[in-house]
Amino acid sequence: MKPVHGICNGPICMSGLYDLSKYFSEIGAPYIRLHDTEGAEGRYLVDISRIFPNFDADETNPENYYFHHTDRLITAIENLKAKTIYRLGESIDHTVYKRHARPPKDFEKWARICLHIIKHYNDGWANGFHYGLKFWEIWNEPDVTEQMWNGGTYKQYYDLYRIAARAIKEYDNSLLIGGPTMAWDLNGLAKEFVKLCKNEDLPLDFFSYHMYTDSLESLVQRTADVKTLLLENGFDKTLLVIDEWNYFGSDKYARDELWRVARSVEDAVDAKELYDKQKMKLVHPCCRLFLCHERNARRYCDIL
């Protein structure tokens, strides 16, 4: 069997106060995906807006980048011998203003900033490293149009992917580029995205998607549907990456109500039942590994 116990966000947590490397080493997670690192409140980690906080600054000047906290995190992952899947983009934003979880105002400059982040971790730029990180994921869930792609359209995401993917491949063709990190919209976002990649000969080394469900059958069917979509468009070598998953469902509420209930004060009893059900299923031997860190237990990253 392929190892399927990847996880999110790595062993450095609570703003660097805790290092769980010992437990991650025992788990032996093969892949660690960096998204929502430290949650939406993470002040210094991974996101473009946190590494390059002033978008109007000169992106060629190393002094305009803040790598320190992310350096420590990725170094800890490297010491575990795990592979990093680095999400180039922003964390989800549940606040009113959606300050960063929106399309960048200049896609070309955004891509150049991404390139400098890649150069920092792979080619030593700005007192960086030579880690050889391979997996670079462009944005997260552009079909979550309020909390992740606020005010944006699918076409804008396709434009961002086109510009960034080509720039990264032109810089280093050996790097693996992926998207669209879809939350749910297989018939809209995913189909249009894959056709775009085919028609414009865009790189698609891995196709990433998410699914929160209490139905194993639904998870298997979604994977089969994604594989069919890729094969129909000639992407027979594209990796399938489920990099957000959890046992999450209810007989009482429809799928599109689950996240509202999970965060609702008025439905607190039902929210507790949702999370208790989730935790009960996580005692299965295949999932017990994720109980070492409750934040990371909610999502894991899986190469299939």
N, C-alpha and C positions, 0 to 999 in steps of 0.2 A: 504494500500500500504506500501511496505517497503520503508524506507527513501532512496532516491537516490541522495542526494545532498552532497555527500562527496566532499572533495577538497584536493589539494596538498599543503604540505609544511608548514602549520601552520601560526600562527599570528605574529611571530617574523621575521622581514624582514629588508632589507637594512643594513645587517651586524649588526643587533641589534638596529639600530637607531629608528625603529618604532615597536610599539606593537599594533597590530590590534585586540587584544583580544575582545574588546567591540563589534566590528562588527562580528567577528566569533561567539560570544555568541548570537548575534541576529539571525544569520543564523542558528545556532544549527546544524552544520555539524556533522554527526555521526561518520565519519571516516576521518582521515587525513593521507595521504600517504607521506612518506619522500623519495623523489628522485629528483635529480636536485635541491636540496634545495639551495635557493639563486642563482639558475642557475649554469652554469658551472664555474662561477667565485667565487662561495662560497668558502671561504678560510679555514673554520674551522668546517664545519657542516657535520655530518651524515656519509659521505663516510669513508670507511675503511682507505684510504690513508690519511685522514685528522684527524681521531681519533688516528690512529697508523702510524705516518708519516715515521718512519724508519722501513721498513719491516724486516731488518736484526737484529733488536733489540730483546731483550728477551721479549717474549709476556706474560710471567708470572709476570713481574715487572710493577706495576701500574704507576710508574714514566714515562714509555714509552708511555702512553696514554694521549691524550688531549681531555677531555670530556666537558670542561667548556661551550662552546657555544651551543653544542648540549643539554647539561643539561638544559640550560635556555629554549630552544625551546620545549623540551619534557615536562618540568614542566608546561609551558604555555598551552600545549595541554591537559595535565592531569587536569589542573584547569578548562578547558572548558568541562570536562567530555566526551570528544571525545575519540575514540579508534585510536591508532596509528598503521599504517601499516609501519613497518620499513624495507626499502630495504637495504639488506646487499650487498654492492657492490660499484659501482662508478657512478658518474654523466657522462652524455654524453660529448664527447670531440670533438669539431669541429675544433680544431687547427691542425697544421701539424703533431705534434709529437705523439699525443695519449699517453701521459705519463702514465696514470693510467687506461684508458678504454681498458684494455687488460687482458687476463687470468693471474691470479696471478702466480708467479713463483714457489710457493709451496702450493698446495691445502690443505694439511694437516695442515700446519701452519696457513693458511688463515682461516680455520674452527676453529682453536683454538682461534684466535683473535676474531672471531665472537662470540664465547662462552663467552669470557671475556666481550664483549660489552653487551651481554644478561645478564650476571651476574651483571654487573654494574647497569643496570636499573631494574632488578627484584630481586636481592638478596644482594644488598648493597655493592658489591665488589668495592674496590677503592673509598671509601667514596661516595658510590652510593645510590640507591633508592630501594624501594620495590613497583614499579608501576605495576607489573604484566602484562607487555606488551605481548600480545598473538600472533600477526601476524608478522611473519618474512619471508620476501620475498628474495629469493636467486637470486641476480643479476638483471639486467634489459636488455631486448631486445638483447639477444645473436644472434638473426638473423639480427641485424644491425651490420654487421661484420666489418665495417670501424670505425664508431664513438663510438661503445659500446663494441665490442668484437674483437678489432683490432688484426689481426694475429692469431685468434683462430678458432677452429673448433667446430661443434656441439658436437662431441664426448668429447672434453675437457669440454664443459659446462655440459654435462651429468655426467662426472667424478666429477666435482666440486659440482654439486647438490647432487650426491650420498654421497660424503664424508661429506659435511656440514649438509645435512638433517639427516643423521644417527647420527652424533655427537650431534646435537641439541636435537633430540628425546631421545637419550641415557641420556642426561643431564636432560631433563624435558619433559616427554612424553605428557604433557598437552599443550605444545606450538603448535601453528598452523604454518605449513611450506608450502610454496607455490612457484610456478614458472609456466611456464618458462618465464613469462612476455613478451610474444612474441609480436612483432610489426606487423607481417603480415604472417609469414610462417606457416600456418595451416597444409599444406600437407607434409611439410618436418620436421621442428623442432618440431612442436607440436605432430604429430603422433608418431615420433620416441621417443619423451620424455615420452609420456603417456605409450607406450608399454614398455619402460625401467622400469618405475615405477611399472607397473604390473608384469613384468617378474622377477624383483629383489625385489619385495615387499617393495618398497620405499615409505615413507610417502608422500602423496599429499593431504593435508587438504584443500587447495584452489588452483585453476587454474587461473592464472592471464593473461590477454591479453589486447591489446590496439587496438584502431581503430579511425582513423581520417577520417570522411566522411561527405558528405552533403546528404546522403541517409539513411533515417530511415530504409528502407527495408534492406539495406546492414548490418546495425548494428544488426537488429533482426536476419537476416540469419546467421551472424557470430556467434551469441550467440547460435542459434539452432545447428549449426555445431559443436561447441565446446561441447555442452551438449551431442550430439550424440556420439562424439568421446569418451567422458568420460564413458558414459553408456556402450558402446561396450566393454570397457576394465574393467568393473566392478566397476568404481568409481561413485557409485550412491549417495554417501554422500559428495562428494567433492564440495565445494562452488565455484561458478563462480564469478570472480572479474574482472570487467572492471575498471582498475585503470589509464588509460589514454584514454580520449575521447575528441573530439571537433568537432563542425560543420566546416568542412574544405573540400572544393571541388571546382571544376571549370568545366565549360562546354568547356573551351578552351584547358585545359591541362590534360593529363593522370595522374593517381594517382602517378606514380613513378616520375613525373616531378614536383609535387606540392611543395615539400620542397626546390628543387633547385630554383624555381621561387620565393618562399617566402623570400629567402635570397639573391636574385640576384640584383645587382646594375643595370645591363643592362635591367632587366625586372621590374624596380621599379614601373611602373604604374600598371602592372598586380599584383605585390605583394600587393600593396595598395588595389586593388580591392578584393583580397583574404581576407585580414584582415577586410576590411569594411563589406564584406558579412558575415564574422564570427561574427562580433560585432552586425550586424543587427539582426541575429538570436538569439543572447543572450539577446534581450529584451523580449523574451517570458517569461511569468510569472514563468515558471518552472526553468528558467536559470538566471533570473535577479539577483539572489543571488550572482552570481560570479562576478558581476561588481564592487564589493567593492575593488577589488585588481586586477589590470589588469594582473600582472604576473600569478596569480593563475587562472584567467579566461580562460587561454589557455588549462588547463587540469583539470579534476577532477576525483575523485576516487569514485567508485560506487560498492557497494555490491549488487548483483542481486540474 
